[in-house]
Amino acid sequence: MAKARALGLAPFNVSRYRVGNETFERIPQEFCQENLVLPVGQVGDFLLVAFANPFELSIPTKIQEMTGKRVIRLLGRDKDIREKFSKGNERPAGFDDVVLQIGAEFGAEGEGELKDDDVNEESGPIIQLSNRIIEDAYYAGTSDIHIEPQEKEIIVRYRIDGVCQEKLRLPAKVGPALVARLKIMCNLDISERRLPQDGRIVFKQYTKKSLDIDLRVSTAPLNHGEGVVMRILDKQKSTLPLPALGFT
């Protein structure tokens, strides 16, 4: 913030920005990685670009020639911009392939709820879905994950910067299996569906990626089945030493 104020540039928190497929549509990823810049938005004919090195004045000119857009420079931290490229290969895939597998597994069955015997913790699509929801939420900067059963479908919402955003809709029949999988990860009783339960997931036990996060999990019976709320606790970010909090 102090550096941005001294240079007369607006600061931009790159760590909260989510890199997507559209990020590098106008500026090639190789160019961004080489020059430590990251396109973060567009307003009319202006392109918003976060720079790690604001003194390299030739780069905005190159970007303007490349895109035909005028460049507004923002100041981002060098470390945050580098992490966006290093995390590029770690980012979870979309949900399309898992949704197709779930459709094949559950879609052909008749209506009605799944029985306890149908809930198998080793069911591939359900394991992939639960892991991918948590991974995708973490990379999106989510604080809470809400899994809400409705009459005909189950809705997954992320709370990002205090605002709930809908992420995924699945067939209602998937709900009990997904909730049961999350309960298994928490060591909760999957047969108890009428009382609220609380638990904890140590997620690094369930993923091959280098994610060291815990989740505080609460389940509760709702009108159309069990709902789940998960609070993401990122141990790498949330733990602060006392001096950083202003104490001696």
C-alpha positions as CSV (number, residue, x, y, z in Angstrom):
1,M,0.0,0.0,0.0
2,A,2.8,2.4,0.9
3,K,4.7,1.6,-2.3
4,A,1.5,2.1,-4.4
5,R,0.9,5.5,-2.7
6,A,4.5,6.6,-3.3
7,L,4.3,5.6,-7.0
8,G,0.8,7.1,-7.5
9,L,-0.7,3.7,-8.6
10,A,-3.7,1.9,-7.3
11,P,-2.8,-1.3,-5.4
12,F,-4.4,-4.6,-6.4
13,N,-4.6,-7.7,-4.2
14,V,-3.6,-10.3,-6.8
15,S,-3.9,-13.1,-4.2
16,R,-7.7,-12.7,-4.2
17,Y,-7.9,-12.7,-8.0
18,R,-9.1,-16.0,-9.6
19,V,-7.2,-16.9,-12.8
20,G,-9.6,-18.4,-15.4
21,N,-9.6,-19.5,-19.0
22,E,-10.4,-15.9,-20.1
23,T,-7.5,-14.3,-18.2
24,F,-5.0,-14.8,-21.0
25,E,-7.3,-14.3,-24.0
26,R,-5.8,-11.0,-24.9
27,I,-2.3,-11.2,-23.5
28,P,-0.4,-14.6,-23.9
29,Q,0.4,-16.4,-20.6
30,E,4.1,-16.7,-21.6
31,F,4.4,-12.9,-22.0
32,C,2.7,-12.3,-18.7
33,Q,4.9,-14.8,-16.9
34,E,8.1,-13.5,-18.5
35,N,7.3,-9.8,-17.5
36,L,5.4,-10.5,-14.3
37,V,2.2,-8.9,-15.3
38,L,-1.4,-10.2,-14.9
39,P,-4.5,-8.9,-16.7
40,V,-7.2,-8.6,-14.1
41,G,-10.1,-6.9,-15.9
42,Q,-11.4,-4.6,-18.7
43,V,-13.4,-1.4,-18.5
44,G,-14.5,-0.2,-21.9
45,D,-11.4,0.4,-24.0
46,F,-9.2,0.2,-20.9
47,L,-7.3,-3.0,-19.9
48,L,-6.5,-3.4,-16.2
49,V,-3.1,-5.0,-15.7
50,A,-1.3,-5.7,-12.4
51,F,2.4,-5.0,-12.6
52,A,5.1,-6.3,-10.2
53,N,7.7,-3.9,-11.7
54,P,6.0,-0.5,-12.4
55,F,9.3,1.0,-13.6
56,E,9.4,-1.1,-16.8
57,L,7.6,1.5,-19.0
58,S,8.0,-0.4,-22.2
59,I,5.7,-3.2,-21.2
60,P,2.5,-1.1,-21.2
61,T,3.4,0.0,-24.7
62,K,3.9,-3.6,-25.9
63,I,0.5,-4.6,-24.3
64,Q,-1.2,-1.7,-26.0
65,E,0.2,-2.6,-29.4
66,M,-0.7,-6.3,-28.8
67,T,-4.3,-5.7,-27.7
68,G,-5.3,-2.3,-29.1
69,K,-6.5,-1.3,-25.6
70,R,-5.2,1.4,-23.4
71,V,-3.5,0.0,-20.3
72,I,-4.3,1.1,-16.7
73,R,-1.4,0.0,-14.5
74,L,-2.1,-1.4,-11.0
75,L,0.5,-2.4,-8.5
76,G,0.6,-6.1,-7.4
77,R,3.0,-7.9,-5.2
78,D,5.7,-9.8,-7.0
79,K,5.2,-12.9,-4.9
80,D,1.4,-13.0,-5.5
81,I,1.8,-12.7,-9.3
82,R,4.5,-15.5,-9.3
83,E,2.1,-17.7,-7.3
84,K,-0.6,-17.3,-9.9
85,F,1.6,-18.9,-12.5
86,S,3.1,-21.6,-10.2
87,K,-0.4,-22.6,-9.2
88,G,-1.6,-22.7,-12.8
89,N,-0.9,-26.5,-13.0
90,E,-2.4,-27.2,-9.6
91,R,-5.8,-25.6,-10.3
92,P,-8.6,-28.2,-10.3
93,A,-10.4,-29.0,-13.5
94,G,-14.0,-27.9,-14.0
95,F,-17.0,-30.0,-12.8
96,D,-18.1,-31.2,-16.3
97,D,-16.5,-34.6,-16.3
98,V,-17.6,-35.4,-12.7
99,V,-21.2,-34.2,-13.4
100,L,-21.3,-36.5,-16.5
101,Q,-20.1,-39.5,-14.4
102,I,-22.7,-38.7,-11.7
103,G,-25.4,-38.5,-14.3
104,A,-24.4,-41.9,-15.6
105,E,-24.4,-43.4,-12.1
106,F,-27.5,-41.8,-10.6
107,G,-29.5,-40.4,-13.6
108,A,-30.8,-43.8,-14.9
109,E,-32.2,-44.9,-11.6
110,G,-35.8,-44.4,-10.6
111,E,-37.0,-41.6,-8.5
112,G,-36.7,-41.8,-4.7
113,E,-34.0,-41.3,-2.2
114,L,-30.8,-43.3,-2.0
115,K,-30.8,-45.9,0.7
116,D,-27.9,-46.3,3.1
117,D,-26.7,-49.3,1.1
118,D,-26.4,-47.2,-2.0
119,V,-24.0,-44.8,-0.3
120,N,-20.5,-46.1,-0.9
121,E,-17.6,-44.1,0.4
122,E,-15.5,-45.6,-2.4
123,S,-17.8,-44.4,-5.2
124,G,-15.4,-42.7,-7.6
125,P,-17.6,-39.8,-8.9
126,I,-18.8,-38.9,-5.4
127,I,-15.2,-38.9,-4.0
128,Q,-14.0,-36.7,-7.0
129,L,-16.9,-34.4,-6.6
130,S,-16.4,-33.8,-2.9
131,N,-12.6,-33.2,-3.3
132,R,-13.1,-31.0,-6.3
133,I,-15.7,-28.8,-4.6
134,I,-13.2,-28.2,-1.7
135,E,-10.2,-27.6,-4.0
136,D,-12.2,-25.2,-6.4
137,A,-13.5,-23.3,-3.4
138,Y,-10.0,-22.9,-1.9
139,Y,-8.6,-21.5,-5.2
140,A,-11.5,-19.2,-5.6
141,G,-10.8,-17.5,-2.2
142,T,-14.0,-19.0,-0.6
143,S,-14.6,-18.7,3.2
144,D,-17.6,-21.0,3.4
145,I,-19.1,-23.7,1.3
146,H,-22.9,-24.2,1.5
147,I,-24.5,-27.4,0.3
148,E,-28.3,-26.9,0.2
149,P,-30.8,-29.6,-0.8
150,Q,-33.9,-28.3,-2.7
151,E,-37.0,-30.2,-3.8
152,K,-35.6,-31.3,-7.2
153,E,-31.9,-30.5,-7.0
154,I,-29.0,-29.8,-4.7
155,I,-27.2,-26.4,-4.8
156,V,-23.6,-25.7,-4.0
157,R,-22.8,-22.1,-3.0
158,Y,-19.5,-20.4,-2.2
159,R,-19.2,-17.4,0.1
160,I,-16.6,-15.1,-1.4
161,D,-15.8,-11.7,0.2
162,G,-19.0,-12.1,2.2
163,V,-21.3,-12.7,-0.7
164,C,-22.9,-16.1,-1.5
165,Q,-22.5,-17.2,-5.1
166,E,-24.1,-20.2,-6.7
167,K,-21.5,-22.6,-8.1
168,L,-23.2,-25.9,-9.0
169,R,-26.6,-27.6,-9.3
170,L,-26.8,-31.4,-9.1
171,P,-29.7,-33.9,-9.1
172,A,-31.4,-34.2,-5.7
173,K,-30.6,-37.9,-5.6
174,V,-26.9,-37.1,-5.4
175,G,-27.4,-35.1,-2.2
176,P,-27.5,-38.0,0.4
177,A,-24.4,-39.6,-1.2
178,L,-22.4,-36.3,-1.2
179,V,-23.4,-35.5,2.4
180,A,-22.5,-39.1,3.5
181,R,-19.1,-38.8,1.8
182,L,-18.4,-35.5,3.7
183,K,-19.6,-37.1,6.9
184,I,-17.2,-40.0,6.4
185,M,-14.3,-37.5,5.9
186,C,-15.4,-35.9,9.2
187,N,-15.8,-39.3,11.1
188,L,-19.4,-38.5,11.7
189,D,-22.4,-40.9,11.9
190,I,-23.8,-41.3,8.4
191,S,-26.9,-43.0,9.7
192,E,-27.9,-40.1,11.9
193,R,-29.9,-37.7,9.6
194,R,-32.3,-36.1,12.1
195,L,-29.9,-34.3,14.4
196,P,-27.3,-31.6,13.7
197,Q,-23.6,-32.8,13.8
198,D,-20.3,-31.0,13.8
199,G,-16.9,-32.2,12.7
200,R,-13.6,-31.4,11.1
201,I,-11.9,-32.4,7.8
202,V,-8.1,-32.5,7.6
203,F,-8.1,-32.1,3.8
204,K,-4.5,-33.0,3.0
205,Q,-5.4,-36.6,3.9
206,Y,-7.7,-36.7,0.9
207,T,-5.9,-34.9,-1.9
208,K,-2.6,-35.4,-3.7
209,K,-2.2,-31.6,-4.2
210,S,-0.1,-29.6,-1.9
211,L,-3.1,-28.2,0.0
212,D,-2.8,-28.0,3.8
213,I,-6.2,-26.8,4.9
214,D,-8.8,-27.8,7.5
215,L,-12.5,-27.5,7.3
216,R,-15.0,-27.0,10.1
217,V,-18.1,-28.8,9.1
218,S,-21.7,-28.5,10.3
219,T,-24.6,-30.7,9.1
220,A,-28.3,-30.0,9.9
221,P,-31.6,-31.5,8.7
222,L,-33.5,-29.1,6.3
223,N,-36.9,-29.3,4.5
224,H,-35.6,-31.5,1.7
225,G,-32.7,-33.4,3.3
226,E,-29.5,-32.7,5.1
227,G,-27.6,-29.5,4.5
228,V,-23.9,-28.9,5.0
229,V,-21.9,-25.8,5.7
230,M,-18.1,-26.0,5.6
231,R,-15.7,-23.2,6.8
232,I,-12.3,-23.3,5.2
233,L,-9.4,-22.7,7.6
234,D,-6.2,-22.1,5.6
235,K,-3.5,-22.8,8.2
236,Q,-0.9,-21.1,6.0
237,K,-2.8,-17.8,6.0
238,S,-5.0,-17.7,9.1
239,T,-2.3,-18.2,11.7
240,L,-0.6,-14.9,12.7
241,P,2.0,-14.3,15.3
242,L,1.1,-12.0,18.2
243,P,3.3,-9.1,16.9
244,A,1.4,-9.1,13.6
245,L,-1.8,-8.6,15.6
246,G,-0.4,-5.6,17.5
247,F,0.5,-7.4,20.7
248,T,3.9,-7.7,22.3
